[in-house]
Amino acid sequence: MQYFETGGYDSRLYAYENDVLYSFSIPVFYDKGYRYYFNLSYDTTKNISIWLRWSQTIYPGKSLIGSGLDEINGHTKTGVEVQALYNF
């Protein structure tokens, strides 16, 4: 979990985050808010593995996040990633 507070987009921050297998993310943080994420990996059988990542960014006091096609009504941005691997 992290808390961030900047003067705006021009003073944004970047932070490395773990992700699903063979992947990572470096999201941008600006204004004031909170972010947290969970990673889960599970070997269902000897040949199948599953990875799950759930992340959420909360901007208290905002009713609109982003702009253009990335615009979100509300103060929360949620991301979900699922990956499965089958070993032959």
N, C-alpha and C positions, 0 to 999 in steps of 0.2 A: 504494500500500500504506500502511496506517496501523496504528498500535498505539494502543490505548486502555486506560485503567484508571481506574475511578471507584469510589466507595464503595458503589454499588448503584444500583437503579433510580431512587431519589429524587434522585440527582446525575447523571443521564444526560446524554449529549451528543448533539447533532444535527449532521450535516454534509451539505452539498449535494453531490450526485454527478450527473455527466452520465449520460444514458440514451439510449434509442433516439430517433429523430426526433420532435420536438414533445413530448418528455416529459422529466421529471427525477425524481429521487428524493431524499428527505431521511430516511435511516434513523436509527434511534435506537441509541446505543451505551451499554452499561452493563456493570459488572463488569470483567473483564480479558480482552482478546482481540486478535485481528488481523482486518483486513478488507482485501480487495483486489478490484478489478474490472477487466474488459477491455471496451472498446467497439470494435466493428469495423463499418465500413460498406464496401459494395462495390457498384459499378455493374455488373451482369451484362451488360446490353445498354443501348442508348440509352434504352429505356423502362422498364427494371426496376432498382430499387435495393433492396438488402437491408441491414438493420441487425441486429446481434447484440450482446447484452450478457450477460456471464457474471460473476456476483459470488459471493463466498464470505466468510463470517464464521466464524472459528474461535475457540472458547472452550476453551483448554487446561484440562484437569483437570475439566471438567464432563461429566456423563453424560446430562443432560437440559437442554434449552433451551426456554424459553417456558412457557406454561401453557394449560390448557383445550384448545380446538380447535387452537390454534397450537403445541401441544407437540410437540417433536422429540426422539426418542431418539438420543443421540449428542452430539458436541461441535462439529459442523459444520452450518452452514446455507448452502445453495447456492441461487442464483436464476439463471434463464435467461430471457431475453426475445428474441424474434425478431419482426422487422417487415419487411414487404415493401411496396413502393410501385410501382404501375404507372401510368405517365403516358400518357394517351391522346393 
